[in-house]
Amino acid sequence: MLAARLANGASKAGTDNAFGDEQLDVDLAADEIIFQEFMSCGAVAVAASEEKPVEAPMGGSSERLYSVGFDPLDGSSIIDANFAVGSIFGVWPGDKLLGRTGRQQVASCMSQYGPRTTMAVALSAVTTGGDAVAFELTFQSDVQRWVVTREKFDIAPAGKVFAPGNLRATADQPAYKRLFDHWVDNRYTLRYTGGMVPDVYHILIKNKGVFSNVSSAAAKAKLRLLYECAPIALLIEAAGGASVMAPSPGAASGGTPLSVLDVEIDNLDKRLGLCLGGKEEVDVFNRFMFG
Amino acid sequence: MLAARLANGASKAGTDNAFGDEQLDVDLAADEIIFQEFMSCGAVAVAASEEKPVEAPMGGSSERLYSVGFDPLDGSSIIDANFAVGSIFGVWPGDKLLGRTGRQQVASCMSQYGPRTTMAVALSAVTTGGDAVAFELTFQSDVQRWVVTREKFDIAPAGKVFAPGNLRATADQPAYKRLFDHWVDNRYTLRYTGGMVPDVYHILIKNKGVFSNVSSAAAKAKLRLLYECAPIALLIEAAGGASVMAPSPGAASGGTPLSVLDVEIDNLDKRLGLCLGGKEEVDVFNRFMFG
């Protein structure tokens, strides 16, 4: 339904002088559709979104209740250019979000609206009782149903594909600049749409690569822990990859790398830089950024 | 129709072990659909595609006949990742393609299949009798019709957004490496999906930016003049931007920049490097690459 609304409603975003208001309408329409679904599903206790960053009660009354943090439409800067965009969902057991960590999620999901409508889903170790798993579903519009199109994402430790976010931070973050030069000098393949969903989705589908978003004093971190980073980190780690929180711009070097899944959501709007991808690729990031 | 076929047929491209064959199927299905349309439309004399690079007679018999070069589905490496992809068409008057230049086109078109189905169309100065123009259409699926969503693309001379293609060529092309560093050091915004259609579409929609694809001895030029470069150069120049053929890897420096529209199609499979975008941005490219 969201994909269909996007296909028609968002077309207005391409009209002249309509970037501001119309664009906003699409984000808010997606937000509203998703909150309505949660209100009617019965299993959601509270939900908070990047658009409405408060824990809103969803009236759930089933035996097992969940709490959801979500970004209704990630990639708002590229919607007008008709690039693939997506929604992100993190699901926690119980009735609160504040004070949790990404590792406590039972599942997370990233849907992508491109030529097709697809979805990458992660089930945590808590949920599977064994290893975490991540897989892909695709909506087949001719038969109106979701089908499994990839049974298991399995990210290789090393893989020379890079998505260097917030590249402008290299101008006043020497360590990030050196890491960036390392990727370029070693002939990594560049893929960077500017939307976190497609950029991470590319790593999952190709089973390799690295995504980074590092802040500097002049180029601040923009990614949200609850709505973007934690759900996506669960997907990547469930797919055999690694995640790490980037050091703060002002931090002294030599800090300890911490998985994004272990960062506490101490503020619903908490923002951070990070790196995600193949385990060896994240090790390279750590060497340059924490070394 | 092509977008719908893509939405369902291409979903197979996401299945395990299906990258080769299934992917090919989508490209070929698009090729077949487009050739069939040309055969039945009556106005096409000959057509050649990136998939079938020969001038095939299309049985046209109307008073005014046209010849078409096209890429049925550009961006095959990113279809499985569900990124936006597209088709490219260049239209020439008469009944041949070989020996023509891009400047002789009457029109060109780039359709894009993302969350929406959109199309950027250029009408040449020959066609308008005045200035060339470029505009956008969007298919509204709820009412099944195309509507104009941008009356005029108008690319600003300067604009700090860059899409650096074939980045690996910087490893053995020092001039391209210096240009790349110039973009990074000057805090240009990076957008590079790896598909020429969305990467150029971004410049049109944002009214600014620069796209480059430069070859080196180790990283060859892959873009085709007839099916990709000439139609897209018409779009960019009709939108007020500039295009230039990149110097050959082995060429001595100091050559003269030549618009992509003035390069002769002396081979239906001719390949080249290029730069496209705002006029001042292309001037910067020329200074680094021809200086």
Chai-1 contact restraints between the chains, C-beta under 6 A:
chainA,res_idxA,chainB,res_idxB,connection_type,confidence,min_distance_angstrom,max_distance_angstrom,comment,restraint_id
A,L6,B,P115,contact,1.0,0.0,6.0,A-B,restraint_1
A,A7,B,P115,contact,1.0,0.0,6.0,A-B,restraint_2
A,A7,B,R116,contact,1.0,0.0,6.0,A-B,restraint_3
A,A7,B,S141,contact,1.0,0.0,6.0,A-B,restraint_4
A,N8,B,Q140,contact,1.0,0.0,6.0,A-B,restraint_5
A,N8,B,D142,contact,1.0,0.0,6.0,A-B,restraint_6
A,S11,B,R116,contact,1.0,0.0,6.0,A-B,restraint_7
A,S11,B,T138,contact,1.0,0.0,6.0,A-B,restraint_8
A,G14,B,E136,contact,1.0,0.0,6.0,A-B,restraint_9
A,G14,B,T138,contact,1.0,0.0,6.0,A-B,restraint_10
A,G14,B,T149,contact,1.0,0.0,6.0,A-B,restraint_11
A,G14,B,R150,contact,1.0,0.0,6.0,A-B,restraint_12
A,T15,B,T149,contact,1.0,0.0,6.0,A-B,restraint_13
A,D80,B,I205,contact,1.0,0.0,6.0,A-B,restraint_14
A,A81,B,Y201,contact,1.0,0.0,6.0,A-B,restraint_15
A,A81,B,H202,contact,1.0,0.0,6.0,A-B,restraint_16
A,A81,B,I205,contact,1.0,0.0,6.0,A-B,restraint_17
A,N82,B,A84,contact,1.0,0.0,6.0,A-B,restraint_18
A,N82,B,Q112,contact,1.0,0.0,6.0,A-B,restraint_19
A,N82,B,G114,contact,1.0,0.0,6.0,A-B,restraint_20
A,N82,B,R116,contact,1.0,0.0,6.0,A-B,restraint_21
A,N82,B,T118,contact,1.0,0.0,6.0,A-B,restraint_22
A,F83,B,A84,contact,1.0,0.0,6.0,A-B,restraint_23
A,F83,B,G114,contact,1.0,0.0,6.0,A-B,restraint_24
A,F83,B,P198,contact,1.0,0.0,6.0,A-B,restraint_25
A,A84,B,N82,contact,1.0,0.0,6.0,A-B,restraint_26
A,A84,B,F83,contact,1.0,0.0,6.0,A-B,restraint_27
A,A84,B,A84,contact,1.0,0.0,6.0,A-B,restraint_28
A,A84,B,G114,contact,1.0,0.0,6.0,A-B,restraint_29
A,Q112,B,N82,contact,1.0,0.0,6.0,A-B,restraint_30
A,Y113,B,P115,contact,1.0,0.0,6.0,A-B,restraint_31
A,G114,B,N82,contact,1.0,0.0,6.0,A-B,restraint_32
A,G114,B,F83,contact,1.0,0.0,6.0,A-B,restraint_33
A,G114,B,A84,contact,1.0,0.0,6.0,A-B,restraint_34
A,G114,B,G114,contact,1.0,0.0,6.0,A-B,restraint_35
A,P115,B,L6,contact,1.0,0.0,6.0,A-B,restraint_36
A,P115,B,A7,contact,1.0,0.0,6.0,A-B,restraint_37
A,P115,B,Y113,contact,1.0,0.0,6.0,A-B,restraint_38
A,R116,B,A7,contact,1.0,0.0,6.0,A-B,restraint_39
A,R116,B,S11,contact,1.0,0.0,6.0,A-B,restraint_40
A,R116,B,N82,contact,1.0,0.0,6.0,A-B,restraint_41
A,T118,B,N82,contact,1.0,0.0,6.0,A-B,restraint_42
A,T138,B,S11,contact,1.0,0.0,6.0,A-B,restraint_43
A,T138,B,G14,contact,1.0,0.0,6.0,A-B,restraint_44
A,Q140,B,N8,contact,1.0,0.0,6.0,A-B,restraint_45
A,S141,B,A7,contact,1.0,0.0,6.0,A-B,restraint_46
A,D142,B,N8,contact,1.0,0.0,6.0,A-B,restraint_47
A,T149,B,G14,contact,1.0,0.0,6.0,A-B,restraint_48
A,T149,B,T15,contact,1.0,0.0,6.0,A-B,restraint_49
A,R150,B,G14,contact,1.0,0.0,6.0,A-B,restraint_50
A,L167,B,L190,contact,1.0,0.0,6.0,A-B,restraint_51
A,R168,B,R187,contact,1.0,0.0,6.0,A-B,restraint_52
A,A171,B,R187,contact,1.0,0.0,6.0,A-B,restraint_53
A,R187,B,R168,contact,1.0,0.0,6.0,A-B,restraint_54
A,R187,B,A171,contact,1.0,0.0,6.0,A-B,restraint_55
A,L190,B,L167,contact,1.0,0.0,6.0,A-B,restraint_56
A,L190,B,Y192,contact,1.0,0.0,6.0,A-B,restraint_57
A,R191,B,G194,contact,1.0,0.0,6.0,A-B,restraint_58
A,Y192,B,L190,contact,1.0,0.0,6.0,A-B,restraint_59
A,Y192,B,Y192,contact,1.0,0.0,6.0,A-B,restraint_60
A,T193,B,T193,contact,1.0,0.0,6.0,A-B,restraint_61
A,G194,B,R191,contact,1.0,0.0,6.0,A-B,restraint_62
A,P198,B,F83,contact,1.0,0.0,6.0,A-B,restraint_63
A,Y201,B,A81,contact,1.0,0.0,6.0,A-B,restraint_64
A,H202,B,A81,contact,1.0,0.0,6.0,A-B,restraint_65
A,I205,B,D80,contact,1.0,0.0,6.0,A-B,restraint_66
A,I205,B,A81,contact,1.0,0.0,6.0,A-B,restraint_67
